[in-house]
Amino acid sequence: MAQRRLFILLAAFCLAACGSQKPLTDAQYEQNIRRSMPFAVSEFRQLKPEVYTFKCNTYVTLLPDYEVDNEGALMIWRTTFKSANSAQSPQCIWRNIVIDKHNCRVLCIDRLLKDNKTFGYVYVLQGETKNIPNGFHWDVTDPRHMLNVAPVLTEQAEWSVEVLKTLTN
């Protein structure tokens, strides 16, 4: 009987803790995004509500999911016959997509090169959750919503291409 009461008490405590998640502060949210990135960055700051910029002290060798040229043409990189040890050209953007189902978010990371150092932008598509009340009212990580996510990713590539054009000119 005592074990049953203890179990009920623990279950009630767990339910109360799960239901009382507080919204993340801006600093906590930014740190949460930074931890989701597949490589370390030296600088990370917010430009707009869904856009962050980052800098790395070195060249990031992580292979891209996509490559975007200075005309905005997108190529699916992983399906081509490029060498696994290919280096990024300063005339293109390397794009990685990170799907974080736990936090209901998609990160679109556009990487550019300048002076053999990587910098770029992180575009955040955030679904609404208990601790992140602002965001899309639908799950951005759900494959059924890809038709809604794709135009946003295309629009974000246009901004990165404008930055690339100013670098190459």
N, C-alpha and C positions, 0 to 999 in steps of 0.2 A: 504494500500500500504506500509506503514512504517513497519507494522508487517511482511509482506512478505519479505521485505529487511532484517529485523533483523533475520528472520528465515534462509534466504539464507546465511547471514554472519555467523551465528552460525554453520550451517551445513558445510560451507567451513572450518571454524576453526576446527571443530571436525575431518573432513577428513584429514586435514593437520597434526593434532596432532597424529592421528592414523598411518599415513604413515611415521612419522618421529621418530619412536622408535629407540633409540640408543642401540647398543649391551651392554649387562650387563658386568660390570667389573668382575674380578675373585671373589672379595670380595662380590659383590652383588649376583652373581650366587651362591656362597657358602651359603650366608644367605637365599636365596630363597629356596635352598634345605633343609636347616635346619628347615625352617618354615613348609615345607611339611611333616616333620616327625611326626608320631602320638604320640610322647612322647618327653619330654624335655631332653636335654643332657647337661652335664657340659663342655665337651671338644668336639671339632669338627675340624678336619683338613684334608687336601687333601693328599693322598698318591701318586696317579697317576691321570691322567686326568679324569677318570670315577670312581675312587675309593676314598672314604672318610672313615676315622676311627672316632669312637666316643667313649666316656666314660660317664658313669652315676655314680653319687655318691651313688646310691642305686640300689636295685633290681627292674627291670621294670616288672610289673605284666601283661602287655598287652599280651593277648593270641595270639599265632602264627597262621599263615595261614598254615604253613608247619613245619615239624620237620625233621632235617637231623641228622643221627647218625654218629659216628666216622668212619664208613665204607663208608659213602657217600650215604646211602640209604635214599630216600626222602619219607616221609609219609604225606599225606594230613591230617592235624590235625583236621580241622573243621568238617570232616565227620566221625570221630571216636567217640567212646563212652567215651572219657576222661571227667573227671569232669571239670566243668567250673572254679573251683578254684585250678586246678593242678598247681604245681610249676615246673619250669624248672630244669632239671638235668644238672649238670656240664659236663656230658658226651654227650650232644647233642646241636645242634644249633637250635634256634627258628628263623624262617624266616617269615617276613611279606613283602607283596608286596603292594606298594602304587601306584595307577595309578592316575596321575595328568594330566587330559586332558587339563586343562587351559594352563599349561606350556609345554604340549606335552612331558611328561617324565614319565618314570616308575622308581620307587625306589625299590630296592631289599635290605631289611634290614636284615642282619644276626646278631643275638644276641648270645653272649657267656657269661658264668659266670666265675668269678674268685674272690675268697674271698667274695662271696655273693654280688658282684657288677656286673652290666651289662656293657659290652663293645662290640664292634663289628665293622662291616663294612657296608657301604652304597654303593651299586653298582648303578650307574646312567646310564640309557639308555635314551638318550636325542634325541628327534626329532628336526629337524631344524625349527626354527621360526624366526620372524623378529628381535627380541632382543637377540636371541641365534643362530647366523649364523652357528656355528659349531655343528655337530651332524649328526645323520642318515638323509638321504634325504627322508625318509618316516616316517609316523606317527607311532611311537612305541606304542601308546595307542590304535590303531585301532585293534579290535579283529581279523580282517582278516589277520593281520601280525603276529599272535601268533606263526606260524611255524618259523618265523625268530627270535622272541624274546626268545623262549624256549631254544634253544641251548646256547644262551648267559647266561641265568640264570643258566643252568646246569654247564657251565664252571666256573661261579663265585662261585658256591657251592663247587667246588673242592678246591679252594683257602681257603675258610673258613674251610673246613674239615682238610686241612693241619695244620692250626693254632690250631684247636681243638685237633689234634693228639699230637702236641707239648705240649699243656696244660695238657693233660691226662697222658702223659709219664712223 
